Amino acid sequence: MNDVSELLQNFLDYVDGRPPVDGLIQQMDEIVHVVKQSKEWRGEYMKLEMDRKKYWREGKLEGKEEGRLEAIIGMLREKLSVEMIARITNMSVEQVVEIGKEHALL
């Protein structure tokens, strides 16, 4: 599309898997190869990747819990019975009542 500089296009081509074509990209490629061979860097990368996966899982669970809470609040606002909400959400009646009280819906 000719809307980026040649240097940027060379970099984007390199990231896309093409061989480096200029000095700067070749220097970057050499550093990438050195880093890939470093046991210390690989260890750090693996730790970072494990942390990323852990936080992703935690975030996913947190999001599910927030969604369930929003659903319970919505069902309480629609005046569904506490027993029905408990069955739908796989929570105890006591938990649903507590949520309802916390949000001034019961």
Secondary structure, 3 states (H helix, E strand, C coil): CCCCCHHHHHHHHHHCCCCCCCHHHHHHHHHHHHHHHCHHHHHHHHHHHHHHHHHHHHHHHHHHHHHHHHHHHHHHHCCCCHHHHHHHHCCCHHHHHHHHHHCCCC
